[in-house]
């Protein structure tokens, strides 16, 4: 059940690249919020770069997407726990 809840929460938190996380939670964990922003910036750069980084671009973008997803899950977990 928690896995399904996490999937649903993760879907809700990132819609169209926009995180719907409550601002107080992001403010409480500024390093995570900055990491998400930096990862999004790096992903955008890789996606539009004129080269493929020696064949690593696709895997790097995929790993970046997963890292962003996991960080959003972490913030979502803290948000749920902090409300308890």
N, C-alpha and C positions, 0 to 999 in steps of 0.2 A: 504494500500500500504506500509506503513512504517513497518508493521508487517512482510510482505513478504520480504521486503528489509532486515530487521533484521535477518530473518531466513537464507537468502542467505548469508549475511555477516558472520553470525555465522558459517555457513558451510565452508565458505572459510577460515575463521580465524583459524580453528582447523581441520587440516587434518592429520590423523595419529598421533594425540597427539602433533603435532608440531604447534605452533602458528605462523601464517604468518603476524603478526602485525609488522608494521614498527618499527624499533628499536627506533627512536626518541619518538614515542608515549609511549612505555614502559619506556623509560628513563624519560619522563616527569611525569610518575606515578609509581615510583619505588615500592611503598607499594603494589600496585595492582599486579605488576609483581612478587614481592616476595610472595604474597599470592597465586597466581596461582602456582608458583613453590612448595610452601609448601603443597598445596592441592594435587598436583600431587604426591608428595613424600608420603603423608599420604595415598592416594588411593592405591599406589603401595604396601605400607606396609600392608594395610588391605587385599588386594587381595591375598597376599602371606603368610599371617600369619597362623600359625598352629592351630588357634582356630577361633571361629566365633563371639567373643566379646559378648557373652551372647545372641546370636541371632540377634544382631544389625548390623552385617557386611554388609549384602545386602542393607539395608536401608541407612547405612552410606555411602557406595560407591555410591549409587544412588544420595544422597544429595550432595556428593562431586562433582560428575560429573555435576550436575545442577549448583552448585556454580561456578565451573570453566567456564561453559558456560555463565553464567550471567556476570562474570567479563570480559570475552572476549567481550561480547556485550557492556559492559560499555566502554572498551577501543576503540572498534569500533565506538561507538557514539562520543567519544571525538575526534577521528581521523577525522571523517566526519565534526564535528563542527569546529575543528581547521583549516581545509582547506577552510572554508567559508570566 
